[in-house]
């Protein structure tokens, strides 16, 4: 709780004098972070929500950070008083309120897919409507979208009115080639500092759009994660000219992609030239796996040992400033990875770590 205008008014029952004072002077303003979740609710929060609803004429409850970690419609209804949640009709009601959130800096949309993929014209309406209202948020700097399936072919409608973004993450969103081109052409992405694309399955898409995006953001980009996107050697080769220009890059990740030892050598030689890069996450190359069995759990220990020995020599020759970590077990859904990192004595050390979030990497 950040502020209470009248601390003496928090009594069990409202009195006439208290309510009259609030009405005559100004409403009691309470600012707090709200979290709606399954299971046992936070007792003080539940009490305060109930207390505020009984005094809605004289109490203004504000939340600068609202998190919903629940699939329970009843719990969401209880806290927010909505009849339905994230179905098409609720979207129509909710969307206009976005443009009223004038001070919003960060927005996360997750798992918005129920009924959205059934009709193309509905997808167009939702994307256009969300985009129009997001365009009114002059202070919005971070946008994170996970499993937002109505974006398919409609990303330009969402991005066309957005202001300049500092951080953008898209994960498990079905996108078309036009959506990827939009990333490099939209004015709102020109000053990006942090970009994460995860589980977008770009193996059948042209990498030129991504290369163009890197070139356009080369002077500002500090964090770049291209994870589990089905990248091949050809994809990496195509984006290297853009990547080499990212002079401010501090963190880089290509975990979860299918690349060869030769492609990894080439990638490391380019990233070694980036003077500000302090940490790089790279996939174990295909030569580390049993033949024809690329995938989680199919690492061949003998093959991996040969790969790591070779990489040790390559890194010694390159002398990169970055901490190079080789991932042998990437699981974005569980937010964890197994990494091999070179220890102080020059030997490889295996650790299990959580994937760093964009918010943790942001400055």
WOPE-V754634 format. One record per pair of residues at least 12 apart in sequence whose ideal C-beta (glycine too) atoms are under 8 Angstrom apart, sorted by the first residue. I is the first residue (numbers start at 0). J is the second residue. Records with the same first field share a line. If there is no record, write none. Layout:
# WOPE-V754634
I=J ; J
This chain:
# WOPE-V754634
0=29 ; 30 ; 31
1=30 ; 31 ; 63
2=28 ; 29 ; 30
3=27 ; 28 ; 29
4=25 ; 26 ; 27 ; 28 ; 29
5=17 ; 20 ; 21 ; 27
8=21 ; 27
9=50
13=53 ; 54 ; 57
17=57
18=54 ; 56 ; 57
21=54 ; 56 ; 57 ; 58
22=56 ; 57
26=57 ; 58 ; 59
27=54 ; 57 ; 58 ; 59
28=59 ; 61
29=47 ; 51 ; 58 ; 59 ; 60 ; 61
30=61 ; 62 ; 63
31=44 ; 47 ; 60 ; 61 ; 62
32=62 ; 63 ; 64 ; 65 ; 66
33=48 ; 62 ; 64 ; 65 ; 66 ; 78
34=65 ; 66 ; 67 ; 68
35=65 ; 66 ; 67 ; 68 ; 69 ; 74 ; 75 ; 78 ; 79
36=66 ; 67 ; 68 ; 69 ; 74
37=68 ; 69 ; 70 ; 71 ; 74
40=74
47=60
48=60 ; 78
72=84
85=110 ; 111 ; 113
86=113 ; 114
87=114 ; 115 ; 121 ; 125
90=111 ; 125 ; 128
91=128
94=128 ; 129 ; 132
95=132
97=129 ; 132 ; 133 ; 135 ; 136
98=131 ; 132 ; 133 ; 134 ; 135 ; 136
100=136
101=135 ; 136 ; 137 ; 138
102=138
103=136 ; 138 ; 139
104=138 ; 139 ; 140 ; 141
105=139 ; 140 ; 141 ; 142 ; 143
106=133 ; 136 ; 139 ; 141 ; 142 ; 143
107=143 ; 144 ; 145
108=143 ; 144 ; 145 ; 147
109=143 ; 144 ; 145 ; 146 ; 147
110=145 ; 146 ; 147
111=146 ; 147 ; 148 ; 149
112=146 ; 147 ; 148 ; 149
115=148 ; 149
116=148 ; 149 ; 151 ; 173
119=152
121=149
122=149 ; 150 ; 151 ; 152 ; 153
123=153 ; 156
125=149 ; 153
126=149 ; 150 ; 153 ; 154 ; 156 ; 157
127=153 ; 156
129=157
130=156 ; 157 ; 158 ; 159 ; 160 ; 161
131=160
133=157 ; 160 ; 161
134=159 ; 160 ; 161 ; 162
135=160
136=162
137=162
138=162
139=161 ; 162 ; 164
140=163 ; 164 ; 165 ; 166
141=164 ; 165 ; 166 ; 167 ; 193 ; 357 ; 358 ; 361
142=161 ; 164 ; 166 ; 167 ; 168
143=166 ; 167 ; 168 ; 357
144=168 ; 169 ; 170 ; 172
145=168 ; 170 ; 171 ; 172
146=170 ; 171 ; 172
147=172
148=172 ; 173
150=172 ; 173 ; 174 ; 178
151=173 ; 174 ; 175 ; 178
152=174 ; 175 ; 177 ; 178
153=178
154=174 ; 177 ; 178 ; 181 ; 182
155=177 ; 178 ; 181 ; 185
158=181 ; 182 ; 185 ; 187 ; 188
159=185
161=185 ; 187
162=187
163=186 ; 187 ; 189 ; 190
164=187 ; 188 ; 190 ; 191
165=190 ; 191 ; 192 ; 193 ; 361
166=191 ; 192 ; 193 ; 194 ; 222 ; 357 ; 358 ; 361
167=188 ; 191 ; 193 ; 194 ; 195
168=193 ; 194 ; 195 ; 196 ; 197 ; 357
169=195 ; 196 ; 197 ; 199
170=195 ; 196 ; 197 ; 198 ; 199 ; 331
171=197 ; 198 ; 199
172=199
174=199
176=204 ; 205 ; 208
179=201 ; 204 ; 205 ; 208 ; 209
180=208
182=208 ; 209 ; 212
183=208 ; 209 ; 211 ; 212 ; 215
184=211
188=212 ; 215 ; 216
189=215 ; 216
190=216 ; 219
191=216 ; 219 ; 220
192=219 ; 220 ; 221 ; 222 ; 361 ; 362
193=220 ; 221 ; 222 ; 357 ; 360 ; 361
194=212 ; 216 ; 220 ; 222 ; 223 ; 224
195=222 ; 223 ; 224 ; 226 ; 357
196=224 ; 225 ; 226 ; 228
197=224 ; 226 ; 227 ; 228 ; 331
198=226 ; 227 ; 228 ; 331
199=228
200=228 ; 229
201=228 ; 229 ; 230 ; 234
202=228 ; 229 ; 230 ; 231 ; 234
206=233 ; 234 ; 237 ; 238
207=237
209=225 ; 237 ; 238 ; 241
210=237 ; 238 ; 240 ; 241
211=241
212=241
213=238 ; 241 ; 242 ; 244 ; 245
214=240 ; 241 ; 244
216=245
217=241 ; 244 ; 245 ; 246
218=246 ; 247
219=247
220=245 ; 247 ; 248
221=247 ; 248 ; 249 ; 250 ; 275 ; 360 ; 362
222=248 ; 249 ; 250 ; 357 ; 360 ; 361
223=242 ; 245 ; 248 ; 250 ; 251 ; 252
224=250 ; 251 ; 252 ; 254 ; 280 ; 357
225=252 ; 253 ; 256
226=252 ; 253 ; 254 ; 255 ; 256 ; 329 ; 331 ; 354
227=254 ; 255 ; 256 ; 329 ; 331
228=255 ; 256
229=256 ; 257
230=253 ; 256 ; 257 ; 258
231=256 ; 257 ; 258
232=258 ; 259 ; 261 ; 262
234=256
235=253 ; 256 ; 258 ; 262 ; 265 ; 266
236=262 ; 265
239=265 ; 266 ; 269
242=269 ; 270
243=269 ; 272 ; 273
245=273
246=273 ; 274 ; 275
247=275
248=270 ; 273 ; 275 ; 276
249=275 ; 276 ; 277 ; 278 ; 360
250=276 ; 277 ; 278 ; 279 ; 355 ; 360
251=270 ; 273 ; 276 ; 278 ; 279 ; 280 ; 321
252=279 ; 280 ; 281
253=266 ; 280 ; 281 ; 282
254=280 ; 281 ; 282 ; 326 ; 329 ; 336 ; 354
255=282 ; 326 ; 329 ; 331
256=282
257=282 ; 285 ; 293
258=282 ; 284 ; 285
259=284 ; 285 ; 286
260=284 ; 285 ; 286 ; 306 ; 309
262=284
263=281 ; 282 ; 284 ; 310
264=313
266=281
267=279 ; 281 ; 313 ; 314 ; 317 ; 319 ; 323
268=317
270=319 ; 321
271=317 ; 318 ; 319 ; 320 ; 321
273=321
274=320
276=319 ; 320 ; 321
277=320 ; 321 ; 322
278=321 ; 322 ; 324
279=319 ; 321 ; 322 ; 323 ; 324
280=324 ; 326 ; 336 ; 338
281=323 ; 324 ; 325 ; 326
282=325 ; 326 ; 329
283=298 ; 303 ; 306 ; 325 ; 326 ; 327 ; 339
284=306
286=302 ; 305 ; 306
287=299 ; 302 ; 303 ; 306 ; 327
288=302
289=302
295=328 ; 329 ; 330
296=328
298=327 ; 328
303=327
307=325 ; 339 ; 347
310=323 ; 325
311=341 ; 345 ; 347
314=341
322=340
323=340 ; 341
324=338 ; 339 ; 340
325=338 ; 339 ; 340 ; 347
326=338
327=339 ; 349
328=351
331=354
334=353 ; 354
335=351 ; 352 ; 353 ; 354
336=351 ; 352 ; 353 ; 354
337=349 ; 350 ; 351
338=350 ; 351 ; 352
